[in-house]
Amino acid sequence: MEENHYNDNKVHTQVVRAGKRTYYFDVKATKNNDYCITITEKRRKFGEEFAFEKSKIFLYKEDFNKFLKAMTQSINHVKEELLPDYDFTQFDRKEEDMIHD
């Protein structure tokens, strides 16, 4: 079993509610005074009122720039190449839909 160097010490959390899904962006401190970001998607299980499924990604500082670049390029590809006439502003959420720590 791989040792967990992250002590679940959350230093910052940002929550994005997106319909039946909620995304959590948590900045966590390590035992060695380092940081990582965990991105968690929590979604309702189909047909079960109070049951949820979670998926989690650990994003380490050495991958921040690569991750952000790939995500930005992928989003821009969909918006500019695949769906150039689509109005993505209809999904803009109010500030209260995003919770900051």
C-alpha positions, -999 to 999 in steps of 0.1 A, spaced: 0 0 0 13 34 -10 21 58 19 -1 88 21 21 119 26 -10 142 27 -24 147 62 -58 159 49 -50 193 62 -72 215 40 -59 250 36 -84 261 10 -116 247 -5 -137 259 -34 -169 242 -42 -188 243 -75 -223 231 -76 -233 218 -111 -267 203 -112 -266 167 -98 -228 170 -94 -207 189 -70 -170 196 -76 -146 202 -47 -112 218 -53 -92 213 -21 -57 226 -14 -40 203 10 -8 207 30 16 178 33 36 167 63 67 182 46 51 217 42 42 211 5 9 214 -12 -13 195 -37 -48 200 -51 -74 173 -49 -104 176 -73 -133 156 -62 -165 150 -81 -195 139 -60 -226 128 -78 -259 111 -68 -262 74 -75 -290 67 -100 -322 57 -83 -309 63 -47 -319 95 -29 -291 97 -4 -264 77 -20 -234 93 -37 -204 83 -58 -171 101 -56 -142 103 -80 -109 120 -70 -79 133 -88 -46 144 -70 -29 172 -87 7 178 -77 26 211 -81 49 198 -107 19 191 -129 -1 223 -124 11 241 -156 7 210 -178 -27 202 -164 -40 238 -168 -26 240 -203 -42 207 -214 -75 216 -198 -76 250 -213 -67 236 -248 -94 210 -245 -121 234 -234 -111 259 -262 -112 231 -288 -148 222 -278 -158 259 -277 -140 271 -308 -138 241 -331 -166 216 -322 -193 240 -310 -184 275 -323 -221 286 -325 -231 273 -291 -240 298 -264 -219 287 -234 -230 318 -214 -263 301 -207 -244 280 -181 -228 309 -163 -235 306 -127 -242 332 -101 -214 339 -76 -235 322 -49 -233 289 -68 -195 289 -61 -185 286 -24 -151 298 -13 -133 288 18 
